[in-house]
Amino acid sequence: MTSDGEEHCLKISEAFPEDEGNYYCIISNTIGKVTLEANLQVVQPQQAELAPSIAPLEDVTIEEGEGVRFNTVVIGSPMPSVQWYREGALIPHSRDFEMFMEGNTAVLDIKLTYPEDTGIFTCRATNSAGQAETSAMLTVKSKAD
């Protein structure tokens, strides 16, 4: 609290939820008394939204029957949801295609590959601030080649 002539000030340098409530300034002299009231509400700062950012995937060439793992770092706020696509079609969870997050890394594990798995694989990250995606070519060579 400070007073400078006719100016009186209450300064709260850091406000927390427990500081909420009514504050009163009572000014009195020999003639009388005046009471001023102010209500303080403390709101939590909103976390800034950040559109997703995603690291590039790299093209992969493997032999039929081998497994392959695609992974990419995903950031954003709020944390983006991640979906994987093959040739534009959403990949459903199955025993052959496992999709999961390891911290900020989105992972697609393909346990066993066939030549027909050849195609463009895309990782798409989406949150309320936007969307980002990256793609890579998977080439599966037939054992007969």
Buried (B, 14 or more C-beta within 10 A) or exposed (E): EEEEEEEEEEEEEEEEEEEEEEEEEEEEEEEEEEEEEEEEEEEEEEEEEBBBEBBEBEEBEBEBEEEBEBBBEBBBBEBBBBBBBBEEEEBEEEEBBEBEBEEEEBBBBBEEBEBEBBBBBBBBBBBEBBBBBBBBEBEBBEEEE
